[in-house]
């Protein structure tokens, strides 16, 4: 299953240095709850669009991670990884996990660098907006329109795509 792991540059450094991220990990994926929310009919189901939605949810989670990682570069990071289906537990059923976002999953196996299909990282032009968003993302989560406006500015930046072999060199530039 393809999952989208929210990360920071600190997490990315761990992945490169140690070759893996230890389980358990919270990630986002195309789950039945996510599909139901975004798709009106099965005929309209476009897996690529749903995967992009999961990536964007992971990018928002990356902002939350940056809030507690002061040493990380002020850039959102999302890792797209392929993990075995048995290592993925759905966590977005509102009956069981009422505060979880749609698409939330728990990865119960370590994610090795070889499992990562790509990394998605903000460019330098996003740093100022990301820095501002990190300071208010929790307020936005709680419904503040002013804070949401600031977060929207950061989320307006497209994440750059890096192949697995480009992650180390990209990290050196951050």
N, C-alpha and C positions, 0 to 999 in steps of 0.2 A: 504494500500500500504506500502511496506517495503521501508523505506528511510534510508539514511546514513548521519548522522549529524556530520560534522567536529566539533571538540571540543578541549579543553585544560583541564588540570587538574583543573584549576579554574572553568571552566564551569561544569566539573564533580562534583566538590564540591557543586556548586549551586544546581545541580540536586539532590544530596543526601540530602543536608540540607533543601531545600525548597520542594522537591518532584516533581518538574516540571521545565521545561524550558519555559519561556514565548514566545509566538508567536509575531511577525512572525520570522521564522527561515529559513535560507538557508540550503538546503540539496541536496543530490544527489540520484537518483533512476534510475531504468531501464525505460527510456523514449523511445518513438519512435526514437528520434534523436540518442540516445546512441545505441539502437538496430541496427539501420541502419548503423551506423559507424562500429560496430564490427561484424555484421553478413552478410555474403555474400548471404546466402540463408536461408529461413525460416527453412529448414531441419537441418541447423547447429545451430539454436538458442538453446542455453543452458542457461536457466535462472540463474543457479548457477554461471556460468562464467560471465554473464552480471552483476549480483549482486556484484561479486568480483571486476569487473571493476569500478562500482559505488563506492565501498568501497575505492578503491585506489585513485579515484579522490577526495573523501572526505579526505583521509589521506594527500593529497597534500594541500588541503584547510586548514587542521589543521596546517601545517607548516606556512601558511600565518597568521593564527590566533596567533600562538606563537610569530610571529614577533612583534605583538602589545600587547602582554601579558607578560611583563617581570617577573611577579611573578610566572608564571606557570612553572612546571617541564618541562624540555626540552625533552618531549616525545609526539609523535603524539597520538591523541585520536579520535576515531570514535565511534559513538553510532548508533547501528542498532535499529530502532524503527518501529513499525507498527502503522500507522495513518489512519484515515478514508479517503477514496478516495476524498470526497468533500473538505477536508482540504489541498489538494495538488494541487498547480498550476504549470503547466509546465513553465519553464523559459529558455529553451534551443533552441527555434526556432530562427535561425539566422536572419530571417526577422524581428522579434520583439525584440530580445535581441542579437545584433551582437557580444557582447563581452562575453557572457555567455558560460561556458563549456558545452559540451554534458552531459546530465543527470541532469542538474541543475533544481531544483524545489524550490518552496516557500511553506513552511508549515504554514498555516494560523491559526492553532489551537495550544494551548499549548501542549507540549509533557510531559506527566507525567512519573514518574519513572516506573509505571506499564506498560507503552507503550513500554518501552525499552526491546528488546529481548536479547541484549548483548552489551558489551563494548569491544572495540579493542584498546589495549594500547601497546605502545612500551615497551620493556624490558629495564633494566638498561644498557645493552650492546649497545643500540642505542643512548644513550644520547649525546655522543661526536659528532657522525655523524649528529644527529638532530640539535644540537647547531650550527654546521657549516652550515648546510642547511638553517636554519632559517635566517642566515645572508646574504644569497645570493638567496633565493627563488624568490624574485621579479626580480632579474637580469636574472634568468633562465627563468621566464615567458616571459621576453622580448627578449629571444633568445640567451643569452650568453652560448656558449658551455662549457666554463670553469665552470660557475655557475651550469649548468645542470649536469656536472660530480659530483659536490659536492652534489647536491640534489639526484642524483642517488644512491650515497653511503647511504644516509639515507633511501631512498625508498627500498633499498636492504634488510632491516630488516623486518622480518615478524612481524605483530602486534599480540600480545597474545590475546586470546579470554577469556572473563570473562562473566559468567552468571550474570543476574541481581542481585541476592543475593550476588554475590562476589564483586560487584562494591565498596561498602563501605570499606570492608577490604582491597581491592587492593589499594584504595585511601590512606589509612593510611600508606601504605608502600612506597608511592611516596614522 
